[in-house]
Amino acid sequence: MTQLPNKQQILDWVAEHPDANSKRDIAKAFGIKGAERIELKRLLKELQSEGHLERRRRHYLDAEKLPPVTVVELLAPDGSGDLFVRPMEWRGDGPVPVILYAPREADPALGRGERFLARLAEVQGEDHQYQARYIRRITVAPNRITGIFRKEAEGGRIMPIDKGQDREWRVRHDATLGAENGELVQAEQVGPKNRLGLPSARIIERLGDPSAPRAVSLIAIHQHGIPDEFPLKVIEEAEAQKPASLKGRDDLRDLPLVTIDPSDARDHDDAVAAFIEEDGGATIWVAIADVAYYVRPGSALDREAWTRGNSTYFPDRVVPMLPEALSADLCSLHEEVDRPVIAVRIRLDAQGNKVSHNFHRGMMNSRASLSYEQAQAAADGNADDQAAPLMDSVIKPLWHAYDLLKSARDRRQPLDLDLPERRIELTPDGRVKSVNFRDRFDAHKLIEEFMVLANVAAAEELLRRQRPLLFRVHEEPSLDKIDALREVAQASGFVLAKGQVLQTGQLNRLLSQAQGTDFDELINISTLRSMTQAYYHPENYGHFGLALKSYAHFTSPIRRYSDLIVHRALIAAHGWKGGRGSKPDGLQPQDVERLPETAIHISETERRSMAAERDTTDRYLAAYLADRVGSEMTGRINGVQRFGAFIRLDETGADGLLPIREIGQEYFHYDADQQKLIGSDTGLEIGIGQRVTVRLSEAIPMTGGLTLELLELEGKTLPRGPQKGKGGRGPRRMSTKSRLAEVKRAAKRKRKRG
């Protein structure tokens, strides 16, 4: 009688022979015949029930290992350009294995999210567990949805949380991944796209209770694919860092440098100081945390920072670009602690013009960590105990330098938008306590002007030295967008002249006309919307909004990868050594080669973060207003579309939709040229800038959607035009073009009579 193998021997065989692991293969390997095969079958079932093996068709697989051939999905490249994939089916209890994709020259080009059948090979001694080889393409990336799972007898349904998606998705009973009723889930479409009936989906990730504290930002993180967990190797690398020494650095510790940040700031990466000169000018110092000393090119930290691109800020959390050991400690310029910096010394003349600048790699020691409120109170003569000793050495010189910079700014005429910033305050359990607008002080503007000046100096320095870098580019707006802004201005009673080469000064004159009027916020928002979106690029195309020929981000390397690139470029240009032996921390040839790819990538991650932050704010505002459904509110129309109008509410700054069905009792036609809705019977015109009183009819925290009902327009109730003709039938039908022409003629006659 053959001795049966024990369970561990069976597991070892399955691991060593992934291509031959059926019951027949196992029996043959151990010489098991006849009645003994029944006992082998029992052992295999026990291993399966214990979770050690998984049976797929007639083969047994180790549940904690991947099969030799499986379907994988391509992920975005990491910071070093390596490609990784994730397995579509992982049933183990441990973390999902890391799989490196090694494409061959003959393999087709694949995009992020595409799926293919791959052959896997286990590897040892690497930061990944498997290597994948392409076999054949499966499909393009399926549609994905994030929503609330509603359990039913035969599976369930997913209620989308995205604005504009009101169609439910059906989930079969074997595709729920064990999700509970009311749980937040992420799913993907399966099967063909049906025009009729509900689309089918399978749940790929369970995200937990949507009503739990901090769930609002978690939804945005998952929806927008923001990496929020650091790999273990990255955390270990960050925690292994040691404080920098003074070796190879200028000693700047005697400078009266201070940090000025929001009272709830999570990091401090810039410090400022100033000196008043005898000629009435000033010398400014801007010191920025030397992140490049710790985040070396090609390191795990560098790859992860590249992947994230930037930090993302929510009311209840921050998803940092760098681990906390760096972002909140070694790279944060804490009070009375030596910290390595790259600093720029800038000389201003008595008119605020930059005369010269020079950069230093040094060591600083912050005199104080001040809030904007503290610094402003001190400048206004109400210094507290912390700021009082700094009045002569810090506060007065800083404000003297700021006055000079304001003069230079007035001559340069950058775009002078005044957009209030909302502040959402949460209770300890994550509920919205209040929604307010942040106070904006001269202290905020002082830091902004200092940072802009330092960024200009960095760009000019690297241009002068003919070194590669990433510029912050902001191109002038298109003619179509300026024409649309001009129409908004005219509808509000202001003028934006035609026929000139557009300059920021012209836009500032428009903003000045609106300042202090009821249209102030509308004109500011409309001007912002007319602008192109800034981006990063290795070529210098200037910065229209700031009215600058050369601009680069240098001042926030803790939270922006672009700034880290500029720091490395400055290090390479000056030949600085950071006191870490032969390990390079300047911009490397491979970094230069990848600048175009890096520029595109971090521009995309920046837009991703902005969208996630905006969605989170909308959801918090909807949650805050949910208890006030049925209440009347005032606001102003700030957008018009064929399906209705968008209203900016006065109290909270929230945007709500006024559906066209909720506007009076007549038909309204959309005039795209005038950005108006025009009543077909009364000629009533509803357009951008008009004051309204509305009723909040719906607030959906899960999507952030607000639906409004119009009560008053410019202080008057709406005329009630007829909706039905004789016999209860609808009005006489005519083409939209003909009816719109008729409506325009009626409106024109009405204006002439008026």
Beta strands, then each sheet from edge to edge (+ up, - down):
strand 1: 53-56
strand 2: 59-62
strand 3: 69-74
strand 4: 83-87
strand 5: 99-101
strand 6: 115-122
strand 7: 130-139
strand 8: 144-152
strand 9: 155-160
strand 10: 169-171
strand 11: 184-189
strand 12: 200-208
strand 13: 250-251
strand 14: 259-261
strand 15: 270-276
strand 16: 282-289
strand 17: 312-313
strand 18: 318-319
strand 19: 338-348
strand 20: 354-365
strand 21: 369-371
strand 22: 422-426
strand 23: 432-437
strand 24: 471-473
strand 25: 535-537
strand 26: 632-641
strand 27: 644-649
strand 28: 655-659
strand 29: 668-671
strand 30: 676-679
strand 31: 685-687
strand 32: 691-700
strand 33: 705-713
strand 34: 716-717
sheet 1: 1+ 2-
sheet 2: 3+ 4- 5+ 7+ 6- 3+
sheet 3: 8+ 9- 10+ 12+ 11- 8+
sheet 4: 13+ 20+ 19- 16+ 15-
sheet 5: 14+ 21+
sheet 6: 17+ 18-
sheet 7: 22+ 23-
sheet 8: 24+ 25-
sheet 9: 28+ 27- 26+ 32- 33+ 34-
sheet 10: 29+ 30- 31+
end
